[in-house]
Amino acid sequence: MEQQLSDVEYAGFWSRVGATIIDTIILMIVTVPLLWTIYGASYWESDALVAGPADFVVSYLLPAVAVILLWIRLSATPGKIAIGATIVDARTGGKPTAGQFVIRYLGYFVSTIPLCLGLIWVGFDSRKQGWHDKMAGTVVIKRRGGGAEPVSFDQPG
């Protein structure tokens, strides 16, 4: 479903931070009890990056699959839905492909590694794109009314 350009704007840094906080809380509601049940209290005292196979599945694989499936199905996560935002193709304004969503997710790692600079980039970019958005050719938009810049899909991505 393509949006009318006059009805949408780029989702800015702080609204996206809010969406991320909502998503993180939801993921923690699911993952923390699972990890506690599997590993007990000692899990939280461990210095290991991955405590075992179940930890990898619950902490890394489950969130990745859930987020990518939500993006494919809804073009948003619960946090983005809460702020009225959706992910669209940067060139057309249409729904991104599954491949774009996978690249976008992997791009989070690239965006986070250098002191989160790729995520902070959203606050300075004219199209409010983080590095993960630029890698995937996506933008995050929301219904007009928040004071952000109007969307123009004819800009180079």
N, CA, C and O of each residue as an XYZ file, in Angstrom:
628
protein
N       0.844     -1.169      0.000
C       0.000      0.000      0.000
C       0.892      1.237      0.000
O       1.606      1.482      0.973
N       0.863      2.008     -1.062
C       1.681      3.200     -1.149
C       0.951      4.373     -0.509
O      -0.271      4.488     -0.598
N       1.721      5.237      0.136
C       1.187      6.390      0.832
C       1.120      7.584     -0.116
O       1.926      7.684     -1.042
N       0.169      8.490      0.103
C       0.153      9.773     -0.580
C       1.270     10.615      0.033
O       1.396     10.674      1.256
N       2.078     11.264     -0.796
C       3.207     12.035     -0.292
C       2.778     13.137      0.664
O       3.498     13.442      1.615
N       1.629     13.733      0.430
C       1.185     14.840      1.280
C       0.693     14.360      2.641
O       0.511     15.175      3.546
N       0.477     13.077      2.805
C      -0.067     12.533      4.049
C       0.997     12.031      5.014
O       0.675     11.704      6.157
N       2.257     11.960      4.588
C       3.290     11.342      5.416
C       4.513     12.230      5.566
O       4.721     13.174      4.804
N       5.313     11.901      6.569
C       6.579     12.575      6.826
C       7.574     11.533      7.307
O       7.183     10.438      7.712
N       8.850     11.865      7.263
C       9.865     10.953      7.780
C       9.759     10.897      9.300
O       9.573     11.922      9.956
N       9.877      9.698      9.853
C       9.868      9.536     11.313
C      11.239      9.951     11.841
O      12.267      9.456     11.379
N      11.243     10.843     12.790
C      12.482     11.399     13.318
C      13.157     10.533     14.366
O      12.660      9.474     14.749
N      14.297     11.016     14.811
C      15.142     10.281     15.743
C      14.405      9.925     17.034
O      14.376      8.754     17.412
N      13.817     10.892     17.709
C      13.238     10.640     19.033
C      11.998      9.755     18.976
O      11.783      8.934     19.867
N      11.184      9.912     17.939
C      10.033      9.006     17.838
C      10.498      7.578     17.588
O       9.879      6.630     18.070
N      11.584      7.420     16.837
C      12.120      6.085     16.592
C      12.777      5.515     17.844
O      12.734      4.304     18.063
N      13.385      6.367     18.670
C      13.911      5.905     19.953
C      12.751      5.385     20.805
O      12.859      4.328     21.427
N      11.651      6.124     20.831
C      10.467      5.672     21.585
C       9.964      4.330     21.096
O       9.629      3.459     21.899
N       9.909      4.157     19.782
C       9.468      2.879     19.211
C      10.416      1.756     19.618
O       9.973      0.650     19.928
N      11.709      2.033     19.619
C      12.699      1.027     20.008
C      12.544      0.631     21.469
O      12.684     -0.542     21.813
N      12.257      1.600     22.329
C      12.042      1.292     23.747
C      10.838      0.372     23.918
O      10.897     -0.589     24.685
N       9.760      0.654     23.216
C       8.565     -0.209     23.269
C       8.918     -1.615     22.805
O       8.563     -2.593     23.464
N       9.611     -1.726     21.678
C       9.990     -3.040     21.145
C      10.910     -3.795     22.096
O      10.776     -5.008     22.263
N      11.840     -3.083     22.715
C      12.773     -3.712     23.654
C      12.035     -4.259     24.870
O      12.321     -5.367     25.324
N      11.099     -3.498     25.392
C      10.307     -3.967     26.539
C       9.527     -5.220     26.167
O       9.488     -6.171     26.947
N       8.916     -5.240     25.008
C       8.156     -6.416     24.560
C       9.081     -7.626     24.419
O       8.741     -8.722     24.864
N      10.249     -7.428     23.801
C      11.202     -8.535     23.656
C      11.666     -9.041     25.017
O      11.821    -10.247     25.211
N      11.887     -8.134     25.953
C      12.315     -8.555     27.289
C      11.215     -9.329     28.027
O      11.510    -10.256     28.781
N       9.968     -8.956     27.816
C       8.855     -9.674     28.444
C       8.828    -11.120     27.974
O       8.420    -12.011     28.718
N       9.260    -11.352     26.747
C       9.298    -12.708     26.198
C      10.597    -13.427     26.571
O      10.564    -14.568     27.031
N      11.733    -12.767     26.374
C      13.012    -13.471     26.504
C      13.487    -13.666     27.945
O      14.037    -14.719     28.267
N      13.288    -12.685     28.809
C      13.802    -12.807     30.181
C      13.206    -14.013     30.913
O      13.959    -14.787     31.504
N      11.879    -14.200     30.897
C      11.353    -15.403     31.572
C      11.853    -16.711     30.955
O      12.086    -17.684     31.672
N      12.020    -16.740     29.629
C      12.544    -17.948     28.985
C      13.966    -18.232     29.455
O      14.290    -19.364     29.814
N      14.804    -17.218     29.453
C      16.195    -17.405     29.891
C      16.270    -17.771     31.363
O      17.099    -18.593     31.756
N      15.416    -17.171     32.181
C      15.386    -17.481     33.617
C      14.969    -18.934     33.828
O      15.542    -19.636     34.661
N      13.973    -19.377     33.075
C      13.483    -20.755     33.191
C      14.551    -21.760     32.760
O      14.728    -22.796     33.399
N      15.255    -21.452     31.681
C      16.244    -22.376     31.137
C      17.533    -22.393     31.965
O      18.061    -23.462     32.273
N      18.037    -21.209     32.323
C      19.357    -21.114     32.942
C      19.344    -20.744     34.424
O      20.358    -20.901     35.105
N      18.229    -20.262     34.924
C      18.159    -19.863     36.327
C      18.862    -18.545     36.585
O      19.265    -17.852     35.651
N      19.009    -18.200     37.857
C      19.588    -16.924     38.261
C      21.060    -16.799     37.856
O      21.557    -15.688     37.674
N      21.745    -17.906     37.718
C      23.175    -17.847     37.371
C      23.406    -17.246     35.982
O      24.501    -16.762     35.694
N      22.397    -17.273     35.131
C      22.525    -16.692     33.785
C      22.939    -15.224     33.871
O      23.787    -14.771     33.103
N      22.354    -14.497     34.788
C      22.569    -13.051     34.903
C      23.933    -12.730     35.498
O      24.381    -11.585     35.432
N      24.596    -13.719     36.076
C      25.921    -13.501     36.664
C      27.047    -13.898     35.717
O      28.212    -13.611     35.992
N      26.722    -14.541     34.627
C      27.722    -15.030     33.687
C      28.307    -13.896     32.841
O      27.613    -12.946     32.479
N      29.586    -14.021     32.539
C      30.256    -13.076     31.654
C      30.285    -13.568     30.204
O      30.765    -12.859     29.320
N      29.778    -14.767     29.960
C      29.803    -15.348     28.618
C      28.887    -14.563     27.680
O      27.798    -14.138     28.067
N      29.340    -14.382     26.453
C      28.522    -13.711     25.446
C      27.281    -14.540     25.123
O      26.187    -14.002     24.951
N      27.469    -15.850     25.045
C      26.371    -16.781     24.806
C      26.525    -17.927     25.804
O      27.552    -18.605     25.827
N      25.499    -18.136     26.625
C      25.564    -19.138     27.691
C      25.368    -20.562     27.182
O      25.704    -21.520     27.878
N      24.837    -20.705     25.999
C      24.590    -22.030     25.437
C      23.674    -21.924     24.234
O      23.281    -20.822     23.850
N      23.328    -23.061     23.632
C      22.483    -23.043     22.433
C      21.123    -22.380     22.658
O      20.644    -21.638     21.800
N      20.509    -22.643     23.797
C      19.199    -22.035     24.071
C      19.326    -20.521     24.194
O      18.438    -19.784     23.766
N      20.417    -20.062     24.772
C      20.649    -18.619     24.886
C      20.746    -17.995     23.499
O      20.162    -16.939     23.256
N      21.471    -18.628     22.592
C      21.593    -18.116     21.225
C      20.217    -18.036     20.562
O      19.885    -17.036     19.925
N      19.427    -19.090     20.716
C      18.097    -19.128     20.099
C      17.198    -18.040     20.680
O      16.548    -17.307     19.935
N      17.160    -17.934     22.010
C      16.245    -16.992     22.674
C      16.727    -15.548     22.532
O      15.915    -14.652     22.300
N      18.011    -15.310     22.665
C      18.528    -13.936     22.690
C      18.833    -13.353     21.311
O      18.781    -12.136     21.136
N      19.145    -14.189     20.346
C      19.552    -13.689     19.042
C      18.630    -14.128     17.908
O      18.155    -13.294     17.137
N      18.378    -15.418     17.803
C      17.593    -15.934     16.688
C      16.116    -15.551     16.788
O      15.537    -15.066     15.816
N      15.510    -15.761     17.944
C      14.092    -15.434     18.135
C      13.797    -13.964     17.843
O      12.873    -13.685     17.079
N      14.543    -13.002     18.416
C      14.267    -11.603     18.086
C      14.447    -11.281     16.604
O      13.648    -10.538     16.033
N      15.488    -11.832     15.973
C      15.721    -11.569     14.550
C      14.560    -12.072     13.701
O      14.053    -11.353     12.840
N      14.147    -13.304     13.950
C      13.036    -13.884     13.180
C      11.747    -13.110     13.438
O      11.002    -12.819     12.502
N      11.478    -12.772     14.703
C      10.245    -12.055     15.037
C      10.204    -10.685     14.364
O       9.189    -10.307     13.778
N      11.298     -9.951     14.448
C      11.329     -8.610     13.865
C      11.190     -8.676     12.347
O      10.395     -7.933     11.770
N      11.941     -9.543     11.701
C      11.877     -9.635     10.244
C      10.485    -10.086      9.786
O       9.954     -9.557      8.810
N       9.900    -11.050     10.478
C       8.537    -11.487     10.109
C       7.519    -10.370     10.313
O       6.616    -10.206      9.492
N       7.647     -9.603     11.389
C       6.741     -8.462     11.592
C       6.917     -7.432     10.486
O       5.936     -6.885      9.982
N       8.161     -7.167     10.109
C       8.400     -6.223      9.019
C       7.785     -6.722      7.722
O       7.158     -5.951      6.996
N       7.959     -8.012      7.422
C       7.407     -8.569      6.185
C       5.881     -8.495      6.199
O       5.259     -8.140      5.198
N       5.295     -8.826      7.322
C       3.823     -8.868      7.432
C       3.199     -7.482      7.562
O       2.204     -7.181      6.903
N       3.797     -6.618      8.431
C       3.160     -5.343      8.776
C       3.973     -4.105      8.376
O       3.492     -2.980      8.510
N       5.191     -4.308      7.889
C       6.126     -3.215      7.602
C       6.418     -2.373      8.839
O       6.753     -1.193      8.732
N       6.290     -2.985     10.005
C       6.528     -2.281     11.267
C       6.627     -3.289     12.402
O       6.222     -4.444     12.271
N       7.176     -2.824     13.515
C       7.173     -3.572     14.766
C       6.090     -2.961     15.654
O       5.538     -1.920     15.299
N       5.770     -3.570     16.791
C       4.772     -2.955     17.677
C       5.127     -1.519     18.071
O       4.238     -0.674     18.178
N       6.398     -1.237     18.286
C       6.808      0.124     18.626
C       6.538      1.109     17.508
O       6.051      2.214     17.750
N       6.852      0.713     16.284
C       6.576      1.591     15.144
C       5.068      1.765     14.957
O       4.606      2.857     14.628
N       4.308      0.705     15.164
C       2.846      0.809     15.075
C       2.335      1.797     16.123
O       1.445      2.600     15.841
N       2.897      1.738     17.330
C       2.468      2.624     18.417
C       2.705      4.100     18.092
O       1.933      4.961     18.515
N       3.764      4.391     17.347
C       4.030      5.786     16.992
C       3.464      6.145     15.620
O       3.658      7.260     15.134
N       2.766      5.197     15.000
C       2.144      5.448     13.700
C       3.120      5.442     12.545
O       2.898      6.124     11.545
N       4.208      4.676     12.665
C       5.244      4.652     11.631
C       5.245      3.329     10.884
O       4.781      2.308     11.390
N       5.770      3.372      9.686
C       5.911      2.178      8.862
C       7.187      2.293      8.026
O       7.660      3.396      7.753
N       7.730      1.159      7.628
C       8.938      1.113      6.808
C       8.507      0.971      5.354
O       7.684      0.116      5.024
N       9.067      1.816      4.484
C       8.748      1.748      3.062
C      10.027      1.786      2.238
O      11.089      2.172      2.727
N       9.906      1.380      0.983
C      11.012      1.462      0.041
C      11.336      2.940     -0.186
O      10.437      3.747     -0.421
N      12.606      3.286     -0.115
C      13.022      4.689     -0.213
C      12.786      5.281     -1.597
O      12.598      6.491     -1.723
N      12.793      4.462     -2.621
C      12.608      4.985     -3.980
C      11.148      5.131     -4.363
O      10.758      6.123     -4.979
N      10.335      4.138     -3.997
C       8.956      4.097     -4.492
C       7.905      4.451     -3.449
O       6.796      4.853     -3.800
N       8.238      4.308     -2.187
C       7.236      4.499     -1.135
C       6.374      3.266     -0.934
O       5.468      3.270     -0.101
N       6.653      2.197     -1.701
C       5.903      0.948     -1.578
C       6.509      0.039     -0.519
O       7.444      0.414      0.188
N       5.962     -1.145     -0.428
C       6.441     -2.110      0.557
C       7.812     -2.644      0.143
O       7.997     -3.049     -1.005
N       8.765     -2.648      1.062
C      10.081     -3.229      0.753
C       9.978     -4.742      0.557
O       9.015     -5.376      0.986
N      10.981     -5.296     -0.092
C      11.032     -6.747     -0.291
C      11.537     -7.419      0.985
O      12.088     -6.764      1.870
N      11.340     -8.727      1.065
C      11.864     -9.493      2.198
C      13.387     -9.340      2.273
O      13.950     -9.246      3.363
N      14.045     -9.316      1.121
C      15.495     -9.127      1.087
C      15.913     -7.792      1.673
O      16.910     -7.714      2.391
N      15.160     -6.738      1.375
C      15.460     -5.433      1.956
C      15.329     -5.474      3.476
O      16.132     -4.875      4.192
N      14.308     -6.187      3.966
C      14.114     -6.278      5.411
C      15.261     -7.046      6.076
O      15.707     -6.669      7.160
N      15.735     -8.102      5.449
C      16.866     -8.863      6.006
C      18.120     -7.987      6.022
O      18.842     -7.958      7.018
N      18.379     -7.279      4.929
C      19.535     -6.375      4.878
C      19.393     -5.287      5.943
O      20.373     -4.920      6.591
N      18.190     -4.777      6.122
C      17.953     -3.738      7.126
C      18.282     -4.259      8.524
O      18.913     -3.563      9.319
N      17.852     -5.486      8.817
C      18.134     -6.057     10.139
C      19.641     -6.246     10.337
O      20.181     -5.868     11.377
N      20.311     -6.822      9.360
C      21.762     -7.004      9.455
C      22.470     -5.648      9.547
O      23.517     -5.525     10.182
N      21.891     -4.649      8.910
C      22.445     -3.307      8.962
C      22.434     -2.699     10.354
O      23.212     -1.788     10.639
N      21.557     -3.193     11.227
C      21.566     -2.725     12.613
C      22.932     -2.987     13.258
O      23.424     -2.161     14.027
N      23.530     -4.114     12.951
C      24.841     -4.438     13.523
C      25.892     -3.458     13.014
O      26.712     -2.957     13.783
N      25.861     -3.190     11.711
C      26.789     -2.226     11.119
C      26.566     -0.840     11.737
O      27.525     -0.115     12.001
N      25.319     -0.481     11.962
C      24.977      0.826     12.526
C      25.364      0.958     13.987
O      25.637      2.062     14.458
N      25.391     -0.146     14.705
C      25.629     -0.130     16.142
C      27.107     -0.214     16.496
O      27.542      0.416     17.460
N      27.879     -0.971     15.743
C      29.278     -1.246     16.101
C      30.110      0.027     16.322
O      30.816      0.108     17.327
N      30.055      1.025     15.426
C      30.889      2.208     15.678
C      30.194      3.214     16.619
O      29.799      4.302     16.199
N      30.055      2.824     17.901
C      29.466      3.685     18.928
C      28.050      4.159     18.583
O      27.658      5.274     18.927
N      27.294      3.304     17.905
C      25.897      3.582     17.509
C      25.770      4.748     16.530
O      24.683      5.301     16.365
N      26.869      5.123     15.881
C      26.845      6.256     14.966
C      25.825      6.079     13.845
O      25.183      7.045     13.431
N      25.675      4.860     13.356
C      24.719      4.604     12.279
C      23.275      4.787     12.702
O      22.416      5.072     11.868
N      22.996      4.627     13.993
C      21.648      4.864     14.512
C      21.438      6.353     14.789
O      20.378      6.908     14.500
N      22.460      6.985     15.352
C      22.401      8.420     15.643
C      22.253      9.224     14.351
O      21.697     10.323     14.353
N      22.756      8.663     13.249
C      22.706      9.305     11.934
C      21.279      9.734     11.578
O      21.095     10.716     10.859
N      20.286      9.023     12.063
C      18.878      9.363     11.803
C      18.605     10.815     12.188
O      17.842     11.502     11.510
N      19.220     11.283     13.266
C      18.986     12.636     13.739
C      19.552     13.723     12.851
O      19.161     14.884     12.974
N      20.470     13.371     11.951
C      21.136     14.364     11.119
C      20.825     14.228      9.629
O      21.066     15.156      8.857
N      20.301     13.096      9.230
C      20.061     12.817      7.818
C      18.793     13.524      7.336
O      17.799     13.569      8.061
N      18.817     14.068      6.137
C      17.667     14.804      5.604
C      16.442     13.910      5.418
O      15.310     14.392      5.480
N      16.655     12.622      5.192
C      15.530     11.688      5.033
C      15.336     10.825      6.274
O      14.571      9.861      6.253
N      16.033     11.174      7.355
C      15.938     10.475      8.643
C      16.285      8.990      8.497
O      15.677      8.136      9.141
N      17.267      8.696      7.644
C      17.714      7.319      7.439
C      18.929      7.021      8.303
O      19.886      7.795      8.336
N      18.883      5.890      9.001
C      20.073      5.358      9.642
C      20.857      4.601      8.587
O      20.390      4.410      7.465
N      22.054      4.171      8.959
C      22.861      3.422      7.994
C      22.144      2.157      7.553
O      22.250      1.758      6.393
N      21.407      1.514      8.475
C      20.664      0.302      8.128
C      19.605      0.603      7.073
O      19.354     -0.223      6.195
N      18.979      1.781      7.150
C      18.006      2.182      6.126
C      18.698      2.430      4.789
O      18.204      2.021      3.738
N      19.824      3.090      4.839
C      20.558      3.381      3.600
C      21.008      2.085      2.926
O      20.910      1.947      1.707
N      21.505      1.129      3.735
C      21.944     -0.158      3.194
C      20.800     -0.896      2.516
O      20.987     -1.516      1.469
N      19.612     -0.829      3.115
C      18.459     -1.578      2.616
C      17.613     -0.792      1.621
O      16.733     -1.365      0.979
N      17.857      0.491      1.483
C      17.039      1.309      0.592
C      15.638      1.531      1.159
O      14.647      1.463      0.430
N      15.562      1.801      2.476
C      14.267      2.017      3.128
C      14.246      3.358      3.848
O      15.292      3.937      4.141
N      13.053      3.835      4.127
C      12.832      4.984      5.004
C      11.683      4.638      5.931
O      10.846      3.792      5.617
N      11.653      5.301      7.078
C      10.562      5.112      8.027
C       9.701      6.366      7.964
O      10.187      7.480      8.163
N       8.426      6.169      7.686
C       7.505      7.292      7.552
C       6.369      7.161      8.559
O       6.115      6.087      9.103
N       5.696      8.280      8.792
C       4.489      8.246      9.613
C       3.524      9.292      9.109
O       3.885     10.175      8.331
N       2.307      9.180      9.559
C       1.285     10.133      9.140
C       1.697     11.547      9.539
O       2.278     11.763     10.602
N       1.391     12.489      8.683
C       1.746     13.894      8.905
C       1.150     14.398     10.217
O       0.057     13.998     10.619
N       1.897     15.285     10.872
C       1.393     15.898     12.088
C       2.443     16.058     13.159
O       2.185     16.703     14.175
N       3.629     15.489     12.965
C       4.648     15.569     13.996
C       5.709     16.630     13.752
O       6.649     16.744     14.538
N       5.584     17.402     12.692
C       6.514     18.480     12.452
C       7.797     18.096     11.731
O       8.718     18.909     11.654
N       7.881     16.904     11.212
C       9.083     16.484     10.490
C       9.002     16.947      9.033
O       8.010     17.542      8.610
N      10.057     16.665      8.281
C      10.105     17.055      6.882
C       9.122     16.231      6.044
O       8.953     15.036      6.290
N       8.467     16.864      5.050
C       7.605     16.086      4.155
C       8.422     15.073      3.366
O       9.610     15.280      3.118
N       7.792     13.993      2.979
C       8.458     12.918      2.257
C       8.483     13.213      0.767
O       7.504     13.694      0.198
N       9.620     12.918      0.143
C       9.740     12.990     -1.307
C      10.504     11.767     -1.757
O      11.681     11.616     -1.429
N       9.849     10.885     -2.508
C      10.475      9.640     -2.913
C      11.326      9.773     -4.152
O      11.940      8.797     -4.585
N      11.379     10.973     -4.743
C      12.190     11.124     -5.938
C      13.624     11.549     -5.616
O      14.410     11.777     -6.535
N      13.984     11.662     -4.330
C      15.360     11.980     -3.950
C      16.225     10.738     -4.120
O      15.729      9.619     -3.991
N      17.500     10.917     -4.405
C      18.384      9.750     -4.503
C      18.488      9.058     -3.145
O      18.591      9.707     -2.104
N      18.459      7.698     -3.182
C      18.462      6.925     -1.942
C      19.803      6.545     -1.527
O      19.969      5.889     -0.499
